[in-house]
Amino acid sequence: MTKAFSVQKMILCSLFAALIAVGAFIKIPVPVVPFTLQFLFTTLAGMFLGARNGAASVILYLILGLAGLPIFAQGGGPGYVLVPSFGYLIGFAAGTWITGKMTEYWPSPNLKQLLAANFFGLMAVYAIGMAYYYIICNYVLGTPIAFWPLFLYCFLLAVPGDLLICVVCAILGQRLLPQVRRFIK
């Protein structure tokens, strides 16, 4: 086996996919898009596993959910692509990759660098999630949503919690990343 596909990395990707699934069931009720802890685990996956393996863990989670396992915040199955909030799940893969890529760039990232990586990952999640929500509602489902309600419900109400998660992940990353990097080689 090559280093890129070591058993250790496959286990860690699977572990993070399971953690993301668990995070989907830890919900704080917010109108329209539920606030879950999925972003916590996708961000940690990017920081600890790197861009490629972190994104692989999110993609594994997506494949399992689309295959029919009810591991998304509102169920699962192939029809879930028509749920307007599915774009945030796609955004998790992109955000995880961005966070991982930025974290890989620095040999020993400090708190500011980890915060920057987390914030850029968060921006990708919201950009993709909101665009998908708008397109699905307005052009596929025939339930139009204007920009202001989209911005209010899909960004303003949810982003404060995710900003806090970015800070928590950066603090955890600063403390744990050196040990994790020694363990994962």
Backbone as CSV, one residue per row, in Angstrom:
resi,resn,N_x,N_y,N_z,CA_x,CA_y,CA_z,C_x,C_y,C_z
1,MET,0.823,-1.192,0.000,0.000,0.000,0.000,0.861,1.247,0.000
2,THR,0.436,2.229,-0.749,1.185,3.475,-0.757,0.852,4.275,0.494
3,LYS,1.710,5.224,0.759,1.515,6.071,1.939,0.205,6.842,1.856
4,ALA,-0.204,7.232,0.652,-1.412,8.037,0.483,-2.672,7.266,0.891
5,PHE,-2.627,5.951,0.803,-3.804,5.145,1.124,-3.509,4.165,2.251
6,SER,-2.785,4.607,3.237,-2.460,3.732,4.353,-3.713,3.383,5.136
7,VAL,-3.660,2.262,5.811,-4.783,1.821,6.633,-5.072,2.859,7.711
8,GLN,-4.028,3.430,8.271,-4.194,4.449,9.306,-5.028,5.629,8.793
9,LYS,-4.724,6.110,7.601,-5.459,7.244,7.039,-6.885,6.862,6.674
10,MET,-7.090,5.640,6.200,-8.462,5.206,5.903,-9.296,5.133,7.179
11,ILE,-8.697,4.662,8.253,-9.406,4.589,9.536,-9.733,5.987,10.029
12,LEU,-8.788,6.908,9.932,-9.035,8.280,10.387,-10.107,8.971,9.544
13,CYS,-10.090,8.741,8.234,-11.139,9.306,7.374,-12.503,8.743,7.767
14,SER,-12.557,7.452,8.026,-13.808,6.822,8.443,-14.260,7.352,9.795
15,LEU,-13.322,7.543,10.702,-13.652,8.081,12.019,-14.251,9.481,11.904
16,PHE,-13.640,10.325,11.091,-14.180,11.675,10.932,-15.522,11.663,10.203
17,ALA,-15.724,10.745,9.260,-17.032,10.630,8.609,-18.094,10.276,9.657
18,ALA,-17.746,9.385,10.578,-18.679,9.018,11.651,-18.932,10.202,12.584
19,LEU,-17.883,10.961,12.899,-18.056,12.132,13.766,-18.950,13.186,13.100
20,ILE,-18.796,13.363,11.796,-19.648,14.312,11.067,-21.099,13.852,11.137
21,ALA,-21.323,12.540,11.001,-22.681,11.999,11.100,-23.256,12.240,12.496
22,VAL,-22.458,12.041,13.518,-22.915,12.310,14.885,-23.228,13.798,15.040
23,GLY,-22.380,14.647,14.471,-22.589,16.094,14.536,-23.894,16.537,13.902
24,ALA,-24.400,15.764,12.938,-25.671,16.104,12.285,-26.847,15.967,13.242
25,PHE,-26.692,15.133,14.257,-27.795,14.893,15.188,-27.719,15.763,16.432
26,ILE,-26.666,16.541,16.560,-26.559,17.510,17.648,-26.996,18.843,17.052
27,LYS,-28.281,19.188,17.273,-28.907,20.321,16.585,-29.335,21.404,17.564
28,ILE,-29.234,22.625,17.078,-29.816,23.778,17.753,-30.860,24.316,16.787
29,PRO,-32.132,24.327,17.191,-33.170,24.733,16.238,-33.053,26.193,15.819
30,VAL,-32.896,26.393,14.533,-32.858,27.712,13.909,-33.792,27.611,12.703
31,PRO,-34.571,28.641,12.407,-35.470,28.556,11.249,-34.713,28.282,9.949
32,VAL,-35.315,27.525,9.072,-34.866,27.198,7.718,-33.703,26.202,7.715
33,VAL,-32.495,26.602,8.100,-31.321,25.727,8.070,-30.950,25.375,9.510
34,PRO,-31.021,24.090,9.881,-30.698,23.730,11.261,-29.216,23.936,11.557
35,PHE,-28.917,24.400,12.760,-27.534,24.560,13.190,-27.092,23.255,13.834
36,THR,-26.056,22.639,13.268,-25.540,21.377,13.785,-24.053,21.515,14.083
37,LEU,-23.489,20.458,14.642,-22.049,20.452,14.915,-21.242,19.800,13.801
38,GLN,-21.844,19.621,12.635,-21.107,19.057,11.508,-19.908,19.925,11.145
39,PHE,-20.096,21.235,11.173,-19.000,22.135,10.804,-17.805,21.963,11.735
40,LEU,-18.044,21.697,13.009,-16.952,21.452,13.962,-16.085,20.297,13.473
41,PHE,-16.720,19.189,13.127,-15.958,17.996,12.747,-15.358,18.102,11.353
42,THR,-16.017,18.815,10.436,-15.414,18.984,9.110,-14.186,19.892,9.188
43,THR,-14.243,20.904,10.039,-13.096,21.798,10.209,-11.938,21.062,10.865
44,LEU,-12.233,20.289,11.889,-11.177,19.504,12.541,-10.584,18.478,11.573
45,ALA,-11.420,17.900,10.715,-10.922,16.947,9.719,-9.924,17.619,8.783
46,GLY,-10.252,18.826,8.339,-9.324,19.549,7.464,-8.018,19.866,8.160
47,MET,-8.102,20.337,9.403,-6.882,20.705,10.137,-6.018,19.487,10.448
48,PHE,-6.640,18.413,10.913,-5.867,17.267,11.386,-5.486,16.288,10.283
49,LEU,-6.350,16.108,9.290,-6.077,15.122,8.241,-5.486,15.734,6.976
50,GLY,-5.584,17.048,6.851,-5.092,17.704,5.645,-6.196,17.817,4.610
51,ALA,-5.874,18.480,3.518,-6.869,18.777,2.486,-7.447,17.510,1.865
52,ARG,-6.594,16.642,1.406,-7.049,15.463,0.667,-7.834,14.496,1.549
53,ASN,-7.252,14.113,2.668,-7.905,13.127,3.526,-9.090,13.729,4.282
54,GLY,-9.012,15.006,4.643,-10.146,15.660,5.289,-11.341,15.718,4.358
55,ALA,-11.099,16.147,3.114,-12.190,16.192,2.132,-12.707,14.788,1.835
56,ALA,-11.815,13.795,1.832,-12.246,12.405,1.609,-13.202,11.945,2.701
57,SER,-12.964,12.374,3.936,-13.869,11.976,5.023,-15.252,12.589,4.823
58,VAL,-15.305,13.837,4.347,-16.598,14.472,4.093,-17.284,13.810,2.902
59,ILE,-16.532,13.494,1.869,-17.111,12.839,0.690,-17.640,11.450,1.055
60,LEU,-16.922,10.737,1.920,-17.409,9.438,2.403,-18.743,9.616,3.132
61,TYR,-18.820,10.621,3.980,-20.064,10.942,4.682,-21.190,11.224,3.683
62,LEU,-20.914,12.014,2.652,-21.921,12.335,1.636,-22.377,11.083,0.885
63,ILE,-21.435,10.238,0.525,-21.773,9.004,-0.199,-22.668,8.108,0.651
64,LEU,-22.312,7.960,1.921,-23.120,7.118,2.814,-24.527,7.683,2.975
65,GLY,-24.639,8.999,3.125,-25.948,9.625,3.266,-26.782,9.525,1.998
66,LEU,-26.162,9.745,0.861,-26.888,9.656,-0.411,-27.241,8.214,-0.764
67,ALA,-26.492,7.261,-0.207,-26.800,5.847,-0.435,-28.026,5.401,0.356
68,GLY,-28.472,6.231,1.293,-29.696,5.901,2.001,-29.602,5.894,3.515
69,LEU,-28.407,5.963,4.062,-28.301,6.016,5.519,-28.837,7.361,6.009
70,PRO,-29.668,7.384,7.011,-30.258,8.648,7.489,-29.298,9.426,8.392
71,ILE,-28.165,9.827,7.836,-27.125,10.477,8.642,-27.023,11.976,8.392
72,PHE,-27.869,12.507,7.517,-27.906,13.952,7.330,-28.850,14.549,8.380
73,ALA,-28.799,15.837,8.550,-29.604,16.494,9.585,-31.102,16.240,9.416
74,GLN,-31.549,16.015,8.175,-32.973,15.798,7.924,-33.231,14.490,7.179
75,GLY,-32.390,13.478,7.385,-32.610,12.178,6.763,-31.464,11.728,5.892
76,GLY,-31.767,11.202,4.721,-30.751,10.707,3.800,-31.410,10.172,2.548
77,GLY,-30.622,9.589,1.662,-31.119,9.038,0.412,-30.804,9.943,-0.764
78,PRO,-30.922,9.407,-1.974,-30.569,10.198,-3.164,-31.450,11.423,-3.367
79,GLY,-32.684,11.388,-2.907,-33.577,12.527,-3.039,-33.159,13.720,-2.189
80,TYR,-32.188,13.516,-1.310,-31.737,14.588,-0.433,-31.075,15.721,-1.218
81,VAL,-30.655,15.449,-2.446,-30.053,16.518,-3.254,-31.060,17.622,-3.556
82,LEU,-32.360,17.324,-3.395,-33.391,18.342,-3.619,-33.733,19.112,-2.354
83,VAL,-33.140,18.744,-1.232,-33.318,19.511,0.002,-32.442,20.753,-0.130
84,PRO,-33.007,21.938,0.004,-32.231,23.158,-0.224,-30.946,23.264,0.606
85,SER,-30.936,22.701,1.795,-29.737,22.809,2.636,-28.636,21.829,2.241
86,PHE,-28.862,20.983,1.226,-27.834,20.040,0.777,-26.574,20.769,0.304
87,GLY,-26.721,21.976,-0.171,-25.559,22.746,-0.627,-24.537,22.980,0.472
88,TYR,-25.013,23.065,1.718,-24.071,23.228,2.829,-23.226,21.969,2.997
89,LEU,-23.804,20.806,2.722,-23.038,19.565,2.805,-21.952,19.531,1.731
90,ILE,-22.284,19.991,0.547,-21.274,20.104,-0.517,-20.217,21.121,-0.081
91,GLY,-20.674,22.211,0.511,-19.761,23.236,1.010,-18.824,22.707,2.081
92,PHE,-19.283,21.737,2.884,-18.401,21.146,3.891,-17.179,20.508,3.239
93,ALA,-17.376,19.828,2.121,-16.240,19.191,1.435,-15.250,20.250,0.954
94,ALA,-15.763,21.319,0.343,-14.885,22.391,-0.138,-14.221,23.116,1.029
95,GLY,-14.989,23.417,2.065,-14.435,24.108,3.227,-13.375,23.296,3.939
96,THR,-13.601,21.992,4.028,-12.622,21.102,4.653,-11.333,21.087,3.842
97,TRP,-11.473,21.035,2.525,-10.290,21.026,1.666,-9.514,22.341,1.825
98,ILE,-10.205,23.460,1.829,-9.545,24.765,1.969,-8.845,24.880,3.313
99,THR,-9.543,24.513,4.381,-8.942,24.560,5.713,-7.711,23.661,5.765
100,GLY,-7.841,22.462,5.227,-6.709,21.527,5.224,-5.541,22.032,4.401
101,LYS,-5.825,22.589,3.239,-4.751,23.089,2.363,-3.991,24.232,3.031
102,MET,-4.742,25.150,3.647,-4.086,26.271,4.319,-3.291,25.796,5.537
103,THR,-3.823,24.845,6.271,-3.132,24.331,7.449,-1.871,23.564,7.050
104,GLU,-1.938,22.825,5.944,-0.761,22.091,5.453,0.366,23.038,5.044
105,TYR,-0.011,24.217,4.580,0.970,25.174,4.071,1.957,25.611,5.156
106,TRP,1.467,25.729,6.392,2.319,26.177,7.487,2.847,24.991,8.270
107,PRO,4.173,24.895,8.445,4.731,23.761,9.198,4.263,23.737,10.658
108,SER,4.161,24.915,11.252,3.717,25.014,12.646,2.797,26.225,12.766
109,PRO,1.529,26.058,12.366,0.631,27.220,12.317,0.322,27.780,13.705
110,ASN,0.259,29.109,13.764,-0.121,29.758,15.024,-1.634,29.964,15.047
111,LEU,-2.125,30.554,16.116,-3.564,30.724,16.298,-4.179,31.580,15.189
112,LYS,-3.512,32.670,14.802,-4.042,33.536,13.744,-4.135,32.792,12.414
113,GLN,-3.123,32.000,12.101,-3.141,31.253,10.848,-4.254,30.204,10.843
114,LEU,-4.434,29.525,11.969,-5.510,28.534,12.061,-6.881,29.204,11.974
115,LEU,-7.023,30.359,12.608,-8.280,31.106,12.493,-8.549,31.497,11.043
116,ALA,-7.528,31.965,10.360,-7.685,32.342,8.954,-8.113,31.135,8.118
117,ALA,-7.469,29.997,8.323,-7.827,28.784,7.585,-9.280,28.395,7.862
118,ASN,-9.679,28.470,9.122,-11.049,28.111,9.487,-12.064,29.082,8.893
119,PHE,-11.743,30.376,8.912,-12.663,31.375,8.363,-12.801,31.227,6.851
120,PHE,-11.707,30.938,6.155,-11.806,30.730,4.704,-12.626,29.478,4.393
121,GLY,-12.443,28.429,5.190,-13.267,27.235,5.020,-14.736,27.539,5.257
122,LEU,-15.021,28.338,6.286,-16.396,28.729,6.599,-17.009,29.541,5.459
123,MET,-16.222,30.434,4.875,-16.726,31.233,3.751,-17.124,30.335,2.581
124,ALA,-16.340,29.289,2.333,-16.678,28.364,1.248,-17.977,27.629,1.548
125,VAL,-18.152,27.199,2.785,-19.380,26.495,3.171,-20.603,27.374,2.915
126,TYR,-20.540,28.612,3.383,-21.694,29.507,3.227,-21.902,29.937,1.779
127,ALA,-20.849,30.175,1.050,-21.000,30.584,-0.356,-21.682,29.484,-1.163
128,ILE,-21.211,28.265,-1.013,-21.797,27.147,-1.756,-23.196,26.833,-1.230
129,GLY,-23.344,26.811,0.091,-24.636,26.485,0.690,-25.731,27.459,0.301
130,MET,-25.435,28.748,0.360,-26.443,29.754,0.026,-26.760,29.767,-1.468
131,ALA,-25.738,29.609,-2.296,-25.978,29.572,-3.748,-26.853,28.380,-4.113
132,TYR,-26.552,27.212,-3.545,-27.336,26.007,-3.805,-28.777,26.200,-3.330
133,TYR,-28.930,26.743,-2.134,-30.262,26.984,-1.565,-31.086,27.869,-2.495
134,TYR,-30.475,28.943,-2.966,-31.157,29.882,-3.852,-31.562,29.203,-5.165
135,ILE,-30.647,28.467,-5.758,-30.919,27.818,-7.053,-31.993,26.752,-6.916
136,ILE,-31.878,25.898,-5.903,-32.864,24.827,-5.719,-34.259,25.411,-5.467
137,CYS,-34.341,26.394,-4.576,-35.653,26.973,-4.262,-36.256,27.702,-5.454
138,ASN,-35.477,28.517,-6.127,-36.009,29.370,-7.195,-36.174,28.669,-8.534
139,TYR,-35.338,27.686,-8.853,-35.351,27.120,-10.194,-35.724,25.649,-10.266
140,VAL,-35.697,24.938,-9.133,-36.017,23.509,-9.171,-37.324,23.223,-8.445
141,LEU,-37.439,23.695,-7.225,-38.619,23.387,-6.417,-39.783,24.342,-6.646
142,GLY,-39.516,25.479,-7.246,-40.575,26.452,-7.486,-41.090,27.117,-6.215
143,THR,-40.212,27.236,-5.230,-40.553,27.941,-3.981,-39.589,29.113,-3.852
144,PRO,-39.856,30.192,-4.574,-38.897,31.294,-4.649,-38.545,31.886,-3.284
145,ILE,-37.296,32.254,-3.186,-36.806,32.948,-2.001,-36.001,34.149,-2.480
146,ALA,-36.258,35.286,-1.893,-35.534,36.510,-2.252,-34.186,36.524,-1.528
147,PHE,-33.334,37.449,-1.945,-31.994,37.498,-1.365,-32.014,37.824,0.124
148,TRP,-32.809,38.801,0.554,-32.788,39.198,1.967,-33.212,38.063,2.911
149,PRO,-34.341,37.356,2.651,-34.672,36.228,3.527,-33.606,35.133,3.483
150,LEU,-33.031,34.902,2.302,-31.946,33.925,2.192,-30.773,34.344,3.069
151,PHE,-30.375,35.594,2.983,-29.257,36.102,3.770,-29.562,36.034,5.263
152,LEU,-30.783,36.386,5.638,-31.172,36.379,7.050,-31.181,34.963,7.620
153,TYR,-31.918,34.064,6.980,-32.105,32.721,7.530,-30.932,31.787,7.284
154,CYS,-30.252,31.949,6.176,-29.187,31.008,5.818,-27.793,31.515,6.150
155,PHE,-27.696,32.749,6.626,-26.386,33.273,7.007,-26.419,33.926,8.386
156,LEU,-27.158,35.013,8.524,-27.120,35.797,9.769,-27.497,35.000,11.007
157,LEU,-28.503,34.146,10.904,-28.930,33.389,12.078,-27.986,32.247,12.428
158,ALA,-27.258,31.736,11.444,-26.407,30.565,11.678,-24.934,30.903,11.878
159,VAL,-24.461,31.972,11.291,-23.022,32.234,11.287,-22.423,32.529,12.663
160,PRO,-23.116,33.140,13.616,-22.464,33.374,14.914,-21.963,32.088,15.579
161,GLY,-22.767,31.049,15.542,-22.337,29.770,16.116,-21.152,29.190,15.379
162,ASP,-21.152,29.318,14.054,-20.039,28.789,13.268,-18.761,29.605,13.472
163,LEU,-18.893,30.893,13.709,-17.707,31.706,14.024,-17.099,31.252,15.350
164,LEU,-17.951,30.944,16.307,-17.473,30.416,17.585,-16.775,29.072,17.383
165,ILE,-17.339,28.246,16.520,-16.715,26.952,16.216,-15.344,27.158,15.572
166,CYS,-15.205,28.166,14.716,-13.896,28.467,14.113,-12.860,28.763,15.190
167,VAL,-13.255,29.538,16.184,-12.334,29.896,17.274,-11.981,28.660,18.097
168,VAL,-12.992,27.865,18.439,-12.748,26.642,19.225,-11.813,25.702,18.472
169,CYS,-12.050,25.524,17.179,-11.203,24.644,16.367,-9.774,25.174,16.277
170,ALA,-9.619,26.482,16.171,-8.270,27.057,16.109,-7.525,26.821,17.419
171,ILE,-8.208,26.976,18.536,-7.568,26.734,19.840,-7.206,25.258,19.978
172,LEU,-8.142,24.380,19.605,-7.842,22.947,19.649,-6.692,22.598,18.703
173,GLY,-6.732,23.175,17.511,-5.682,22.907,16.536,-4.318,23.359,17.010
174,GLN,-4.255,24.524,17.643,-2.972,25.026,18.130,-2.386,24.078,19.180
175,ARG,-3.251,23.532,20.007,-2.779,22.636,21.066,-2.506,21.221,20.572
176,LEU,-3.333,20.730,19.650,-3.254,19.323,19.271,-2.531,19.033,17.963
177,LEU,-2.458,20.012,17.079,-1.895,19.769,15.749,-0.463,19.242,15.779
178,PRO,0.433,19.740,16.629,1.788,19.163,16.655,1.799,17.675,16.996
179,GLN,0.970,17.266,17.945,0.898,15.845,18.304,0.257,15.029,17.198
180,VAL,-0.782,15.568,16.580,-1.468,14.849,15.507,-0.534,14.665,14.319
181,ARG,0.240,15.684,13.990,1.174,15.586,12.854,2.276,14.568,13.104
182,ARG,2.677,14.421,14.356,3.677,13.382,14.666,3.061,12.002,14.535
183,PHE,1.797,11.870,14.875,1.095,10.593,14.829,0.765,10.189,13.400
184,ILE,0.322,11.149,12.598,-0.081,10.870,11.202,1.081,11.227,10.283
185,LYS,1.699,10.263,9.769,2.792,10.483,8.802,2.673,9.554,7.652
